[in-house]
Amino acid sequence: MTDRSALQTKLEQGIDALGLALPDAAVPRLLDYLALLERWNAAYNLTAIRDPSEMVIRHLLDSLAILPYVKGQTLADLGTGPGLPGIPLAIAAPGRQILLVDSNGKKVRFLREAIRALKLEGVRVVQSRVEDVEGQFDCVTARAFASLADMLTWGGHLLAPEGLWLAMKGKTPDDEFGGVPPEFVVHCTHALAVPGLGSAERHLVILGRAGDDRTARPRT
């Protein structure tokens, strides 16, 4: 098992490289989440990534890379799996109401335990298909969940009128832009530099409802 101090160093260096300033308790809580995920993963196969050091990069830092683009007081994380990016975002920027959505029972059981064990206030989970979820949210996140067309067709009703949809992708999904439903618009695409990821590409596609033509910009 990787030494926790080594994981902490890797995580802190990555957070610095991303230019983020997190609450004092965020790093130990992120590591507690990682330890819980590692334990459950041994029995329930929640993620294909087994090495905790790789989890720091591909789960924690990958999720935190979109933090500057998250807005509003409510967020829905669709197809969250073991809580990515929703739980790292909840730990890094507490105070937001976050709904984690997944249809997989094993993953939802893990999420409920994570919310309890980590005392994540304002975070709740629902086991459901995305199209059956109700409510509207200032921000919607989706990490490797589906094509832009499918995710907006299934979950577009969850986006508030002036909300932002943050779709986390690998390569720029140029072949998907033509399938975006007409009631939505692509604001912009950002290349994300995830520390430690090497040559692997990460992009964030920011969408909103048609008629809301603001350019989405990172928080300053």
Secondary structure, 3 states (H helix, E strand, C coil): CCCHHHHHHHHHHHHHHHCCCCCCCHHHHHHHHHHHHHHHHHHHCCCCCCCHHHHHHHHHHHHHCCHHHCCCCEEEEECCCCCCCHHHHHHHCCCCEEEEEECCHHHHHHHHHHHHHCCCCCEEEEECCHHHCCCCEEEEEEECCCCHHHHHHHHHHHEEEEEEEEEEECCCCHHHHHHCCCCEEEEEEEECCCCCCCCCCCEEEEEEECCCCCCCCCCC
